[in-house]
Amino acid sequence: MLIGLGQLSTPYALENGGWSSVLLLIGLGVMCAYTAHIIGKCLDEDAGSKTYQDIGERAFGSKGRIVASTFIYLEIFFALVSYTISLSDNLPLVLGGVVHARLPWLHLSTEQMLTVMAVLVALPTLWLRDLSSISFLSFGGILMSLLIFATVAWVAVFGGVQGSHEIPALRAERIPGISGLYVFSFAGHIVFPNIYTAMKDPSKFTKVSVTSFAIVSTLYTALAFMGAWLFGPAVSSQITLSLPPRIVATKVALWATVLTPMTKYALEFAPFAIQLEQRLPLRMGWRTRTLIRGGVGSVLLLLVLALALAVPYFEHVLSLTGSLVSVAISVVFPCAFYLRICWARVSRPAVAFNAGLILFGVVLAVAGTVSSFAALLRSIQRAHFH
């Protein structure tokens, strides 16, 4: 859940923030590992809590559930938009010179037509009730991520790219903008309660989450340094777009980046689909349920596609998602839930520490949202004038 789309942008974020911004990346990894741990503590308090929304309800009643659900669905929606933009950016390079899709009556570029076709190919997966086959494919997402890391490492050693670019120690004015990219990379908290309840021995949840965050943080840091060192100011918002063309390693990385979103659509939509089905009347037949589920999913995916084509700025959309939504889900809410649910057993230093994290999260969210939204608007205006 943790390793995926976020890793593509870590070299870009490091180059923009300066070498010392890696401390923010590592610090957020430690912070998110801690908030995963306290999610486990909240679940210890109430055996009836099974999901992130349940914890929200236990802490703040029905309002807590509504707020948690809203942020979860926003994160899923914007993550799918980011996946689609990534697909749109990488697909033409995979099929470059092979496919020229153009319809005279549709004012779409070849890249946009290829993206539409790819999304339409993935669309039927939203109609499947049994996700086991897709979840098997999603395991490929982990392999794809490791493959991208290995490819960048291979290029660093054997690719003939002249590295060692001059990158400043710190660009403080860009930290709010890149903080969203870093936070998004660690956003997996919405599924941690499900993992906790599915474990044979939930007492090992903290050990598992700390180990996971340590591995992912190490991979992100290594990839960020390699990508920034190799390409410097020329590094793209997705590291795959910076790799030298025409070499086999680059083709492998591009295919890995293109195939990952194709398997993610149905899986990312699944939590919403389950909630939707639970709210439908019991008297409804399975065909009607499937029709509603598949129809709503199809409309949402087409909305995602339209937004991705209209706002094709990967780094700004990802940064905005991280700042606007992921900070709340990964830092602010877990601390607030923990203080509310476990208040009687939390020491004063722990109360101060968690309150400090909430404050830090709010400042990061506000500064990052303003910065990334302003950058997105500037990109849209530039495109409009051109």
C-alpha positions as CSV (number, residue, x, y, z in Angstrom):
1,M,0.0,0.0,0.0
2,L,2.8,2.4,0.9
3,I,5.2,1.9,-2.0
4,G,3.8,3.1,-5.4
5,L,3.0,6.3,-7.1
6,G,4.8,8.5,-4.6
7,Q,8.2,7.1,-5.3
8,L,8.2,8.5,-8.9
9,S,8.3,12.0,-7.6
10,T,10.8,11.8,-4.7
11,P,13.9,12.7,-6.9
12,Y,12.0,15.7,-8.3
13,A,11.0,16.7,-4.7
14,L,14.6,16.4,-3.4
15,E,16.0,18.4,-6.3
16,N,13.5,21.1,-5.7
17,G,13.9,21.3,-1.9
18,G,17.6,20.8,-1.8
19,W,19.7,18.0,-0.3
20,S,18.7,18.7,3.3
21,S,15.0,18.3,2.5
22,V,15.7,14.6,2.7
23,L,15.4,15.1,6.5
24,L,11.8,16.1,6.0
25,L,11.2,12.9,3.9
26,I,12.7,10.7,6.7
27,G,11.0,12.7,9.4
28,L,7.6,12.2,7.8
29,G,8.3,8.5,7.5
30,V,9.1,8.3,11.2
31,M,6.0,10.4,12.0
32,C,3.7,8.2,9.9
33,A,5.1,5.0,11.4
34,Y,4.2,6.5,14.8
35,T,0.7,7.4,13.7
36,A,0.3,3.8,12.4
37,H,1.3,2.6,15.8
38,I,-1.3,4.7,17.6
39,I,-4.0,3.5,15.2
40,G,-3.3,0.1,16.6
41,K,-3.7,1.5,20.1
42,C,-7.1,2.9,19.2
43,L,-8.1,-0.5,17.9
44,D,-6.9,-2.2,21.1
45,E,-9.4,-0.1,23.0
46,D,-12.5,-1.3,21.0
47,A,-12.8,-4.7,19.5
48,G,-15.8,-3.5,17.5
49,S,-13.7,-1.1,15.5
50,K,-12.7,-2.7,12.2
51,T,-12.1,0.3,9.8
52,Y,-10.6,3.8,9.8
53,Q,-14.2,5.2,9.8
54,D,-15.0,3.1,12.8
55,I,-12.2,4.7,14.8
56,G,-13.4,8.1,13.7
57,E,-16.9,7.3,15.0
58,R,-15.5,5.9,18.3
59,A,-13.6,9.1,18.8
60,F,-16.1,11.8,17.6
61,G,-19.4,10.0,17.0
62,S,-21.2,10.2,13.6
63,K,-19.5,13.5,12.7
64,G,-16.1,11.7,13.1
65,R,-17.3,8.9,10.7
66,I,-18.6,11.4,8.1
67,V,-15.3,13.5,8.2
68,A,-13.1,10.4,8.0
69,S,-15.2,8.9,5.1
70,T,-15.1,12.2,3.2
71,F,-11.3,12.5,3.4
72,I,-10.9,8.8,2.5
73,Y,-13.0,9.2,-0.7
74,L,-11.2,12.4,-1.6
75,E,-7.9,10.7,-1.3
76,I,-9.0,7.7,-3.4
77,F,-10.4,10.0,-6.1
78,F,-7.4,12.3,-6.3
79,A,-5.0,9.3,-6.2
80,L,-6.8,7.9,-9.2
81,V,-6.5,11.2,-11.0
82,S,-2.8,11.2,-10.3
83,Y,-2.5,7.6,-11.5
84,T,-4.3,8.5,-14.8
85,I,-2.0,11.5,-15.3
86,S,1.0,9.2,-14.8
87,L,-0.5,6.8,-17.3
88,S,-1.0,9.6,-19.8
89,D,2.6,10.9,-19.4
90,N,4.3,7.5,-19.7
91,L,2.1,5.7,-22.3
92,P,3.2,7.7,-25.4
93,L,6.9,6.8,-24.5
94,V,6.0,3.1,-24.3
95,L,4.1,3.2,-27.6
96,G,6.2,6.0,-29.2
97,G,6.3,5.7,-33.0
98,V,4.1,2.6,-32.9
99,V,0.6,4.1,-32.4
100,H,-0.8,7.3,-33.7
101,A,-4.4,7.4,-32.5
102,R,-6.3,10.4,-33.8
103,L,-10.0,10.9,-34.6
104,P,-10.7,14.0,-36.7
105,W,-14.0,14.8,-34.9
106,L,-12.4,14.6,-31.5
107,H,-10.1,17.5,-30.4
108,L,-7.7,15.2,-28.5
109,S,-4.0,14.7,-29.0
110,T,-2.4,11.3,-29.6
111,E,-1.4,11.1,-25.9
112,Q,-4.9,11.9,-24.8
113,M,-6.5,9.3,-27.1
114,L,-4.1,6.6,-25.9
115,T,-5.0,7.5,-22.3
116,V,-8.7,7.2,-23.1
117,M,-8.2,3.8,-24.7
118,A,-6.2,2.5,-21.8
119,V,-8.8,3.7,-19.3
120,L,-11.6,2.1,-21.3
121,V,-9.6,-1.2,-21.4
122,A,-9.5,-1.0,-17.5
123,L,-13.1,0.0,-17.1
124,P,-14.7,-3.5,-17.1
125,T,-12.7,-4.4,-14.0
126,L,-14.9,-2.1,-12.0
127,W,-17.8,-4.4,-12.7
128,L,-16.1,-7.4,-11.0
129,R,-17.5,-8.4,-7.6
130,D,-14.7,-10.9,-6.9
131,L,-11.5,-8.8,-6.7
132,S,-9.2,-11.8,-5.9
133,S,-7.8,-11.9,-9.5
134,I,-7.1,-8.1,-9.5
135,S,-5.6,-8.2,-6.0
136,F,-3.2,-10.8,-7.4
137,L,-2.3,-8.4,-10.1
138,S,-1.8,-5.6,-7.5
139,F,0.9,-7.7,-6.0
140,G,2.6,-7.0,-9.3
141,G,2.5,-3.3,-8.2
142,I,5.1,-4.1,-5.5
143,L,7.3,-5.8,-8.1
144,M,6.8,-2.9,-10.5
145,S,7.9,-0.4,-7.8
146,L,11.0,-2.5,-7.0
147,L,11.7,-2.8,-10.8
148,I,11.6,1.0,-11.2
149,F,14.0,1.3,-8.3
150,A,16.4,-1.3,-9.8
151,T,16.2,0.4,-13.2
152,V,17.2,3.8,-11.8
153,A,20.1,2.1,-9.9
154,W,21.1,0.3,-13.2
155,V,21.1,3.7,-15.1
156,A,23.2,5.3,-12.3
157,V,25.9,2.6,-12.6
158,F,25.8,1.6,-16.2
159,G,23.6,4.1,-18.1
160,G,26.4,6.5,-19.1
161,V,24.5,9.5,-17.5
162,Q,26.9,12.2,-16.2
163,G,25.7,12.8,-12.6
164,S,26.9,15.0,-9.8
165,H,24.8,18.1,-10.5
166,E,25.0,21.2,-8.3
167,I,22.0,21.1,-6.1
168,P,21.8,23.6,-3.2
169,A,21.6,22.4,0.4
170,L,18.1,23.9,0.9
171,R,15.5,25.8,-0.9
172,A,13.3,26.8,2.0
173,E,10.7,28.6,-0.2
174,R,9.9,25.4,-2.0
175,I,9.5,23.2,1.1
176,P,5.7,23.8,1.4
177,G,5.2,22.7,-2.2
178,I,7.3,19.5,-1.9
179,S,5.9,18.5,1.5
180,G,2.7,17.3,-0.1
181,L,4.8,15.0,-2.4
182,Y,6.6,13.5,0.5
183,V,3.5,13.0,2.7
184,F,1.6,11.3,-0.2
185,S,4.4,8.8,-0.4
186,F,3.6,7.5,3.1
187,A,-0.2,7.6,2.9
188,G,-1.5,4.1,3.6
189,H,-3.3,4.7,6.9
190,I,-6.8,4.1,5.6
191,V,-6.1,0.3,5.2
192,F,-4.1,-0.2,8.4
193,P,-7.2,-1.0,10.6
194,N,-8.1,-3.7,8.0
195,I,-4.6,-5.1,8.2
196,Y,-4.7,-5.0,12.0
197,T,-8.0,-6.9,12.2
198,A,-6.8,-9.5,9.6
199,M,-3.6,-10.3,11.5
200,K,-3.2,-13.7,13.3
201,D,-1.3,-11.8,16.0
202,P,-2.4,-8.1,16.1
203,S,0.2,-7.5,18.9
204,K,2.9,-7.6,16.2
205,F,1.2,-4.8,14.2
206,T,3.5,-2.1,15.5
207,K,6.6,-4.2,14.6
208,V,5.2,-4.8,11.1
209,S,4.3,-1.2,10.5
210,V,7.7,0.1,11.7
211,T,9.5,-2.4,9.6
212,S,7.4,-1.5,6.5
213,F,8.0,2.3,7.0
214,A,11.8,1.7,7.5
215,I,12.1,-0.3,4.3
216,V,10.0,2.2,2.3
217,S,11.8,5.2,3.7
218,T,15.1,3.6,2.8
219,L,14.0,2.9,-0.8
220,Y,12.5,6.4,-1.2
221,T,15.7,8.1,0.2
222,A,18.0,6.1,-2.0
223,L,15.8,6.7,-5.1
224,A,15.6,10.4,-4.4
225,F,19.3,10.8,-4.1
226,M,20.1,8.7,-7.2
227,G,17.5,10.5,-9.4
228,A,18.5,14.0,-8.2
229,W,22.2,13.3,-8.5
230,L,21.8,11.8,-12.0
231,F,19.6,14.4,-13.6
232,G,19.8,17.5,-11.4
233,P,17.5,20.5,-12.4
234,A,16.5,18.5,-15.5
235,V,14.8,15.8,-13.4
236,S,11.2,15.2,-14.3
237,S,8.3,15.1,-11.9
238,Q,8.2,11.3,-12.6
239,I,11.7,9.8,-12.6
240,T,10.7,7.4,-15.5
241,L,10.4,10.3,-17.8
242,S,14.0,11.3,-17.2
243,L,15.6,7.9,-17.9
244,P,17.6,7.7,-21.2
245,P,15.4,6.6,-24.1
246,R,16.1,3.6,-26.3
247,I,17.7,1.4,-23.6
248,V,16.0,-1.8,-22.4
249,A,16.0,-0.7,-18.7
250,T,14.0,2.4,-19.5
251,K,11.4,0.4,-21.5
252,V,11.0,-1.9,-18.5
253,A,10.5,1.0,-16.1
254,L,8.0,2.7,-18.5
255,W,6.0,-0.5,-18.9
256,A,6.0,-1.0,-15.1
257,T,4.7,2.6,-14.6
258,V,1.9,2.1,-17.3
259,L,0.7,-1.2,-16.0
260,T,0.4,-0.2,-12.4
261,P,-2.6,2.2,-12.8
262,M,-4.4,-0.4,-14.9
263,T,-4.5,-2.8,-11.9
264,K,-5.2,0.0,-9.4
265,Y,-8.6,1.3,-10.6
266,A,-10.8,-1.5,-9.3
267,L,-8.8,-1.9,-6.1
268,E,-8.9,1.8,-5.2
269,F,-12.6,1.9,-6.0
270,A,-13.4,-1.2,-3.8
271,P,-13.8,0.5,-0.4
272,F,-16.4,2.9,-1.9
273,A,-18.1,0.1,-3.8
274,I,-18.4,-2.0,-0.5
275,Q,-20.0,1.0,1.3
276,L,-22.3,1.7,-1.6
277,E,-23.6,-2.0,-1.7
278,Q,-24.1,-1.9,2.1
279,R,-26.4,1.1,1.8
280,L,-28.6,-0.5,-1.0
281,P,-31.9,-2.1,0.1
282,L,-31.6,-5.8,0.9
283,R,-34.6,-6.6,-1.3
284,M,-32.5,-5.6,-4.4
285,G,-31.4,-8.5,-6.6
286,W,-27.7,-9.1,-7.2
287,R,-28.0,-8.0,-10.9
288,T,-29.4,-4.6,-9.8
289,R,-26.7,-4.3,-7.2
290,T,-24.0,-5.1,-9.8
291,L,-25.6,-2.7,-12.3
292,I,-25.6,0.2,-9.7
293,R,-22.1,-0.6,-8.5
294,G,-20.6,-0.9,-12.0
295,G,-22.5,2.1,-13.3
296,V,-21.4,4.4,-10.4
297,G,-17.9,3.1,-10.7
298,S,-17.8,3.7,-14.5
299,V,-19.1,7.3,-14.1
300,L,-16.5,8.0,-11.4
301,L,-13.7,6.6,-13.6
302,L,-14.8,8.7,-16.6
303,L,-14.9,11.8,-14.3
304,V,-11.3,10.9,-13.1
305,L,-10.3,10.5,-16.8
306,A,-11.8,13.9,-17.7
307,L,-10.1,15.7,-14.8
308,A,-6.7,14.0,-15.6
309,L,-6.9,15.2,-19.2
310,A,-8.0,18.7,-18.2
311,V,-5.3,19.1,-15.5
312,P,-2.3,17.1,-16.7
313,Y,0.1,18.4,-14.1
314,F,1.3,15.4,-12.1
315,E,3.6,17.0,-9.5
316,H,1.0,19.7,-8.6
317,V,-2.0,17.4,-8.4
318,L,0.0,14.9,-6.3
319,S,1.3,17.6,-4.0
320,L,-2.2,19.1,-3.6
321,T,-3.5,15.6,-2.7
322,G,-0.8,15.1,-0.2
323,S,-1.3,18.5,1.5
324,L,-5.1,18.7,1.3
325,V,-6.0,15.1,2.2
326,S,-3.0,12.8,3.0
327,V,-1.7,15.0,5.9
328,A,-5.0,14.9,7.6
329,I,-5.5,11.1,7.2
330,S,-1.9,10.2,8.0
331,V,-0.9,12.7,10.8
332,V,-3.7,14.9,12.1
333,F,-6.7,12.5,12.4
334,P,-4.7,9.5,14.0
335,C,-3.3,11.8,16.8
336,A,-6.8,13.4,17.4
337,F,-8.5,9.9,17.5
338,Y,-5.8,8.6,19.9
339,L,-6.1,11.5,22.3
340,R,-9.9,11.3,22.3
341,I,-10.1,7.5,22.7
342,C,-7.2,6.8,25.0
343,W,-7.2,10.1,27.0
344,A,-7.4,8.4,30.4
345,R,-4.2,6.4,29.8
346,V,-2.1,9.0,27.9
347,S,0.7,10.8,29.9
348,R,1.1,14.5,29.8
349,P,4.3,14.4,27.7
350,A,2.4,12.1,25.2
351,V,-0.5,14.6,25.1
352,A,1.9,17.4,24.4
353,F,3.7,15.3,21.7
354,N,0.5,14.4,19.9
355,A,-0.9,17.9,20.1
356,G,2.4,19.1,18.6
357,L,2.0,16.7,15.8
358,I,-1.5,17.9,15.1
359,L,-0.3,21.5,15.0
360,F,2.6,20.6,12.7
361,G,0.3,18.6,10.4
362,V,-2.2,21.5,10.2
363,V,0.6,24.0,9.4
364,L,2.0,21.6,6.8
365,A,-1.4,21.0,5.3
366,V,-2.3,24.8,5.0
367,A,1.1,25.9,3.7
368,G,1.3,22.9,1.2
369,T,-2.2,23.3,-0.1
370,V,-1.8,27.1,-0.7
371,S,1.6,26.5,-2.4
372,S,0.6,23.6,-4.6
373,F,-2.8,25.1,-5.6
374,A,-1.0,28.4,-6.6
375,A,1.5,26.4,-8.6
376,L,-1.3,24.4,-10.3
377,L,-3.1,27.6,-11.2
378,R,0.1,29.1,-12.7
379,S,0.6,26.0,-14.9
380,I,-3.1,26.1,-16.1
381,Q,-2.7,29.8,-16.9
382,R,0.6,29.3,-18.8
383,A,-1.1,26.5,-20.8
384,H,-4.1,28.7,-21.5
385,F,-2.0,31.6,-22.9
386,H,0.1,29.2,-25.0
